Amino acid sequence: MSRYTPTEFARQIGTGLLSFPVTHFKDDFSFDDAAYRANLDWLFSHPAAGLFAAGGTGEFFSLTLGEVERVVRAAVEQTGGRVPVIAPAGYGTAMASQLCASAEAAGADGILLLPPYLTEAPADGLAAHVEQVCQSTRLGVIVYNRANQVLDEVALERLAERCPNLVGFKDGVGDLELMTRIHARLGDRFTYVGGLPTAETFALPYLTLGVTTYSSAIFNFVPEFALDFYTAVRAGNHAKVYADLNKFVLPYIALRNRKRGYAVSIVKAGMKAIGRSAGPVRAPLTDLTEAEQAELKTLIARIA
């Protein structure tokens, strides 16, 4: 059972940087439970406000339903209440609801509702999907605006009225006008989370729109840098933010953008570069080439 009410959960995740751990695989692509747990011990020797288990960076899309529960349960057990654990839900409405039940059984503290699988849907259908998933769980839910699940301020206001446990909004679209409309209408009803790839790039402008936190993939392999960067953002230290963007984040993005799917693959490459390998990515993703791996290791050395 969660240690938080939905409101407490929302408040907690807005207090600091959020971690998006990778999921460890063995060479045969099976889940490496022991390595995952050991890495969480190291990772959370650094402070974070929450953990997205088996999320996008954790290759949710390549895991079976049983594996998702194993990863979430491992995260809950290994963190031992140090941080709230946010479990994923996605695919169709029935499967998303099933994943919510699995998350509750595993002891998760909240849900990240990812976009439905494959199909396009009208706005009222998306709203119905979110509402039904929220009604299926007692946990606080963060809805992820991304891809084929984009809700506007009108739909979100109606959902907020109908779903008390819908407490978070994560943006993966990057539409500043839409984000402005949402924050203007909903105010502090939601905790707002930055969810664009390499969210550090958008952290400063999004802070003015009420987005107090974001999920940091680079926290996986350069946690001190990620935390220092977040601190500079919250302090409005523009000089440091832009210096760090130029020194590491923007060159990292240039490497990430070389191939589709590298937003996840490059994080596992970063783990390998610091001597904490999390194994390969599963198909349909591909690992970085040896030359790209070497480039990333050189880039990380700039901030070591």
C-alpha positions in Angstrom: 0.0 0.0 0.0 1.3 3.5 -0.9 2.7 5.6 1.9 1.2 8.7 0.2 -2.3 10.0 -0.5 -2.5 11.2 -4.1 -2.2 14.8 -2.9 0.9 13.9 -0.8 2.4 12.0 -3.7 2.0 15.0 -6.0 3.5 17.4 -3.5 6.5 15.1 -3.0 7.5 14.6 -6.6 7.4 18.4 -7.2 10.1 19.0 -4.6 13.2 17.9 -6.5 14.7 16.1 -9.5 13.1 12.9 -10.7 15.1 9.8 -11.6 14.3 7.6 -14.7 16.5 4.5 -14.1 17.3 2.1 -17.0 16.2 -1.5 -16.7 19.2 -3.8 -16.5 19.4 -6.8 -19.0 21.8 -9.7 -19.1 23.5 -10.6 -22.4 20.6 -12.9 -23.3 18.2 -9.8 -22.8 16.6 -11.3 -19.7 16.0 -8.9 -16.7 19.0 -8.7 -14.4 17.3 -8.3 -11.1 20.5 -8.3 -9.0 22.2 -5.7 -11.1 19.2 -3.5 -11.2 18.9 -3.5 -7.4 22.6 -2.9 -6.9 22.4 0.1 -9.2 19.5 1.6 -7.4 21.6 1.5 -4.2 24.3 3.5 -5.9 21.9 5.8 -7.7 20.0 6.7 -4.6 23.1 7.6 -2.6 22.3 10.8 -4.5 19.1 12.7 -3.6 16.1 12.6 -5.9 12.4 13.3 -5.3 11.0 10.3 -7.1 11.8 7.2 -9.2 10.1 6.2 -12.5 10.5 2.4 -12.5 10.2 0.7 -15.9 9.4 4.0 -17.6 10.4 5.1 -21.1 14.1 5.1 -20.3 13.5 1.8 -18.5 12.2 0.3 -21.8 8.6 -0.2 -20.7 7.6 -0.8 -24.3 9.9 -3.9 -24.5 8.9 -5.5 -21.2 6.2 -8.1 -20.6 3.5 -7.3 -18.0 5.1 -9.7 -15.6 8.5 -8.1 -16.0 7.0 -4.6 -15.4 5.7 -5.9 -12.0 9.1 -7.4 -11.2 11.0 -4.2 -12.0 8.5 -2.1 -10.0 8.6 -4.5 -7.0 12.4 -4.5 -7.1 12.5 -0.7 -7.1 10.0 -0.6 -4.1 11.9 -3.1 -2.1 15.4 -1.8 -2.8 14.6 1.9 -2.2 12.9 1.0 1.0 10.7 4.1 1.2 13.5 6.5 0.5 11.7 7.9 -2.5 8.3 7.4 -4.0 8.2 4.8 -6.8 6.1 5.6 -9.9 5.0 2.7 -11.9 4.0 2.8 -15.6 0.6 2.1 -17.2 0.0 2.1 -20.9 -1.3 0.2 -23.9 -5.1 0.0 -24.0 -7.5 1.0 -21.2 -8.0 -2.6 -19.9 -4.2 -3.3 -19.9 -3.4 0.0 -18.3 -5.9 -0.7 -15.6 -4.3 -4.1 -15.1 -0.9 -2.5 -14.8 -2.3 -0.1 -12.2 -3.5 -3.1 -10.1 -0.1 -4.7 -10.6 1.6 -1.5 -9.4 -0.5 -1.4 -6.3 0.3 -5.1 -5.5 4.0 -4.3 -5.9 3.8 -1.4 -3.5 4.2 1.5 -5.9 3.3 5.1 -4.8 2.0 6.5 -8.1 1.3 5.8 -11.8 2.6 7.4 -14.9 0.0 7.0 -17.6 1.7 6.6 -20.9 -0.1 7.0 -24.3 -2.3 4.2 -25.6 -0.6 1.8 -28.0 -0.7 2.5 -31.7 -4.2 3.8 -32.4 -5.2 7.4 -32.9 -8.2 8.5 -30.9 -10.5 11.6 -30.6 -10.2 14.0 -27.7 -13.3 12.6 -25.9 -12.0 9.1 -26.3 -8.6 10.0 -24.8 -10.4 11.7 -21.9 -12.5 8.6 -21.3 -9.4 6.4 -21.3 -7.7 8.6 -18.7 -10.8 8.7 -16.5 -11.3 4.9 -16.6 -7.7 4.3 -15.7 -7.8 6.8 -12.8 -11.0 5.1 -11.5 -9.2 1.7 -11.6 -6.6 2.7 -8.9 -6.3 4.4 -5.6 -2.8 5.7 -6.5 -2.0 9.2 -7.7 -1.8 9.4 -11.5 0.4 11.5 -13.7 -0.9 11.8 -17.2 1.8 11.9 -19.9 1.0 14.3 -22.8 2.9 12.8 -25.6 2.5 11.3 -29.1 -1.1 10.1 -29.6 -2.2 11.2 -26.1 -2.4 15.0 -26.2 -5.0 16.6 -23.9 -5.8 20.3 -23.9 -6.6 22.6 -20.9 -10.4 22.0 -21.3 -10.1 18.2 -21.2 -7.7 18.3 -18.3 -10.0 20.6 -16.3 -12.9 18.3 -16.8 -10.7 15.3 -15.8 -9.4 17.1 -12.7 -13.0 17.6 -11.6 -14.0 14.0 -12.2 -10.7 12.3 -11.1 -9.4 13.4 -7.7 -6.4 11.1 -8.0 -5.3 12.7 -11.3 -2.6 14.8 -9.6 0.2 15.2 -12.2 0.7 16.4 -15.7 3.9 15.4 -17.6 4.6 17.3 -20.8 6.4 15.5 -23.7 5.0 17.7 -26.5 6.9 21.0 -26.1 4.1 23.2 -27.2 4.7 26.4 -25.1 1.3 27.9 -25.9 -0.5 24.7 -24.9 1.5 24.5 -21.7 0.8 28.1 -20.9 -3.0 27.6 -21.3 -2.9 24.5 -19.2 -1.0 26.1 -16.3 -3.2 29.3 -16.5 -6.4 27.2 -16.2 -5.3 24.5 -13.8 -2.8 26.4 -11.6 -1.6 24.3 -8.7 -4.2 21.6 -9.2 -1.5 19.5 -10.8 2.2 19.0 -10.2 3.8 19.7 -13.5 6.7 17.5 -14.8 9.0 18.1 -17.7 9.1 15.0 -19.9 10.7 16.0 -23.2 13.8 14.0 -24.2 16.8 15.3 -22.3 14.5 17.6 -20.3 17.4 19.7 -19.1 17.3 21.6 -22.4 13.8 22.9 -21.6 14.1 23.3 -17.8 14.6 27.1 -17.6 11.7 28.2 -19.9 9.4 25.5 -18.4 10.1 26.7 -14.8 8.2 29.9 -15.6 5.2 27.8 -16.6 5.0 26.1 -13.3 7.1 23.0 -14.2 9.1 22.6 -11.0 10.6 19.3 -11.8 11.5 16.9 -14.7 12.6 13.3 -15.2 16.4 13.3 -15.8 17.8 10.4 -17.9 21.3 11.7 -17.5 20.9 11.3 -13.7 21.6 7.6 -14.5 25.3 8.1 -15.3 26.2 11.7 -14.2 24.0 12.2 -11.1 26.2 14.9 -9.5 26.1 17.0 -12.8 22.3 16.4 -13.1 21.6 17.5 -9.6 23.9 20.6 -9.9 22.1 21.5 -13.1 18.7 21.2 -11.5 19.8 23.3 -8.5 21.0 26.0 -11.0 17.7 26.0 -12.8 15.7 26.4 -9.6 18.0 29.2 -8.4 17.6 31.0 -11.8 21.3 30.8 -12.3 21.2 31.4 -16.1 24.9 31.7 -16.5 25.6 28.2 -15.0 22.7 26.6 -16.9 23.9 27.9 -20.3 27.5 27.0 -19.5 26.5 23.4 -18.7 24.2 23.3 -21.7 27.1 24.2 -24.0 29.7 22.1 -22.2 27.7 18.8 -22.0 23.9 18.8 -22.7 23.8 20.2 -26.2 26.7 18.0 -27.5 25.1 15.1 -25.8 21.8 15.9 -27.7 23.7 16.1 -31.0 24.9 12.5 -30.4 21.5 11.4 -29.3 19.8 12.7 -32.4 21.9 10.6 -34.8 19.5 7.7 -34.8 15.9 7.1 -33.8 15.6 5.4 -30.4 19.0 6.8 -29.2 17.2 8.8 -26.4 17.1 5.5 -24.5 20.2 3.8 -26.0 22.5 6.6 -25.2 21.6 6.4 -21.5 22.7 2.8 -21.4 25.8 3.8 -23.3 26.4 6.4 -20.6 26.1 3.7 -17.9 28.7 1.6 -19.8 31.0 4.6 -20.1 31.2 5.1 -16.4 31.8 1.4 -15.7 28.3 0.6 -14.5 27.0 -1.4 -17.5 23.2 -2.1 -17.6 23.5 -4.5 -20.5 22.1 -4.0 -24.1 18.9 -2.5 -25.2 16.2 -4.8 -26.5 15.0 -4.7 -30.1 13.6 -2.6 -31.8 16.2 -0.3 -30.2 19.9 -0.5 -31.2 23.0 0.2 -29.1 25.4 3.0 -30.0 28.3 2.1 -32.3 31.8 1.6 -30.8 32.8 5.0 -32.3 29.7 6.7 -30.8 30.4 5.0 -27.4 33.9 6.4 -27.5 32.6 9.9 -28.3 30.2 9.7 -25.4 32.9 8.6 -23.0 35.1 11.6 -24.0 32.1 13.9 -23.5 31.4 12.6 -20.0 35.1 13.1 -19.2 34.6 16.9 -19.7 32.4 17.1 -16.6 34.0 14.4 -14.5 
